[in-house]
Amino acid sequence: MPSFSSPSRRGVLRGSLAASAALSLPGALGAAPAFALSGRPSAGWGVQTGDVGAHSGLVWVRSDRPARMVVETAATESFRNARRWYGPLLGAGTDFTGTTRLHGLPSGEQIHYRVLLADPDDPHRTGEPVAGTFRTVSEKRRKDVKFLWSGDLAGQGWGINQDIGGYRIYDAMAKLDPDFFLCSGDNIYADGPIAATQALPGGRVYRNLVTEEKAKVAETLAEYRGNFRYNLLDENLRRFNAQVPSIIQWDDHEVRNNWYPGEVITDSDPRYTEKSVDVLASRARRAFSEYFPVSTLAPGAREGRVQRVLRHGPLLDVFVLDMRTYRNANSTDVQTTDPQGILGREQLEWLKRELACSRAVWKVIAADMPLGLVVPDPMENRPNFEAVAQGDPGKPLGRELQIAELLRFIKHRRITGTVWLTADVHHTSAQHYQPSRAAFKDFEPFWEFVSGPLNAGAFPANDLDGTFGPERVFVKAPTTANVSPADGYQFFGEVDIDGDSGELTVRLREADGTVLYTRVLEPGRVGQ
């Protein structure tokens, strides 16, 4: 890894982040920012970086008014010999958000950056700069790689509770100083309103920070935008965003629980006046693209999709899946042919091609839903299923057929180093898939690791489906449903790849960073 100490990396943020953290957030935390009072643009929502590569990265910001986004980068926190990047004009059309693409950066180096917002009519009038830092990807084989993953934020009505320190899990993750954070979906709960209080066992009260947009289910573009803004009210998250780049994917709650294309909301859910889920998904996708720095959704991107490959040097490729946009309708999932499945045919073929051409030691498949855990769709009156498995331990049926095709392809093409990471089910666990235990046997053994939630209700462990022979070797989950963040069961995972040996170590951690389970995997193997 680049030669620097974790404290110095965090130290660079103390002065500039202290200034930005001191800015009150518009319409949420009190008085207007001082720079807003003086007529200068303010970036009180912080900064983010995303999809960082060896020589490139995306920087995100939101202004409180029309402004020109300007980014300065330098090798040191003094910003001597800074390089300047002129970004977009931020306006109402993007909810005053914007992303600037950096390129030509040095590989494997610490990059210091700051964002200035300039008055579009007077470029000399700028707001207080907001600073951050990130590491570019090293192209050298012997540089370690460390990243974290989790998902599920502000779910089940459990929002930002300042009595317990807000989203305190982000501070524990920041202390590990990862190269990046992979968020496995459910970045918001657009279908989950947040009230000022929720009752806890024993007569206790969970107190939420509340906003107008979170008072009901999201239907309009403004309401979806407000859901993404809500999480940025948390100062732990804003500090984390300024220190750690992200790789973001989405799942169902960015739109509505368990949604699928073509779905029409029935009268059994009277909260919605807009009944077309496709309309809701279009609005949600726009807000998602505005509030996260995603390379394939950024302005000028040709692809316009969530699925993508992020290459992290010789040791790691991350294959980000979209298991929501192309899926078929949730059903009993026992059909004997299923060409569309959960990925769609085009995405499946894309994934196979990308896996086959990858030369990375490790190929992390970032799935927003688990493979062998049974996830029912409780919003239907019949026993429909939401993920891949449907509880029948026999030969592959329904969406399992597509996964069987992929696993067979990985085996016969002798693709080494595949590991599956996911969230979604609100507990943490490790599953080993073994053909000797499976009904479908034409694949090599592999591991699937589950983490989350970041700040949401925790739930008991899901049942396993025996089709691909999973064995749950570790799990931590509550025995009752919807345990609040105040009562624990909030999780994240860590992946650490050693540059010398190539070994990949997975650690499942609690919200305070305590290690619950560790597994070391050897490089260069098709299955293990």
C-alpha angles and dihedrals in degrees: 000000000000113000108257136105124250093236092056091051091053091039093063088062098050099085100035096037092047087058094048093043089054090061111100113235116245114265094350119065104032135271123029117267116271092242090052089056090054092050097253123128116260130209098199093148091069131229135283137193125205146178092017116187136179093284106009147049144162125249120201133196141162124216129204091226140007109311144152112248114227124180126196122194130190142164093243138038090247088070092222111166090011121187116225127218122191110215134186131303106259116221146146092285090074097027087259092296125129144173128212120200115221119203139172092045121156115262121248095008137125109251120203115200140173131193122220123191114210129199103253090222095046115027090190090067105081134163127236108298117245115213136207141159139215141170122244117226116274116232091203119104096222098056113109119235123212127178140159133218139191140128146197112085128187094356132161091019094298103129138156106331109186091189089072095037100270118255091355093165088079092063091053090050093047091056089064089060097218125191089235145343122238112207107200097203142281090088087163137013101229089172093050117081117205119222126197093255141017126192119248128197115279095032094291123142129224109212119207132198103237137203134184094250092054094053092087141015113291116254107143126063089247091055093050090049089050091055091057091045091052094069091051089065086078112092093204090060093045091052090048092049090054092053106035128048117227140221106201130195130170138227135175107306092063082075113009137320113289094348125173132184114280094019118148117204112236128220088259087084103051093173090087124074090175104068100181110092089194089062091048092047091052092054092044093049091052092051090045090054091049096050102043132053099237115163096213093049099040119112109282094022111139098205103057093196141114098226113086145135121250112197115209102187127278093322104055146029118180115208108201112202131202106212093171113052100056103031126120122242119293108259143147082290098214099121116134094221124041116162094169100045120154098312103039121237096269094052092046092053090046091053093049092051093047094047091049093052097042115112095184118123090232128035111196113197106207105205121181090210132040124251107218102025115099110236112183124206101233094181091076126074092225126062098272125162131226106197133032103287124069102183098260105124093199132090118330115286133175114346090000088073091068093048090048089054091051095047091048090051092052091051098047094043088049093231108180133210104023116163126174121219125185146150127189101108099075100236135075126248147145121229125190115203115209127178093214088066095040137093088217108053107173097102141075123251117271142169131243119194124195127199139168172053104159092190114344142090115307120222139194118272117278123242118263125239113219098211093103096028103249121183117193104222095174136016138164115187137136121259092227129057128257100012108184126240087249088067098047132241093124114136148181133182133226129208118195119184116194113224094210103044098022089226116153117216121195119198123186109209140189123234093271092052097259110153112237102174138006131197126180118204126196121232127240099035127124091212137001 
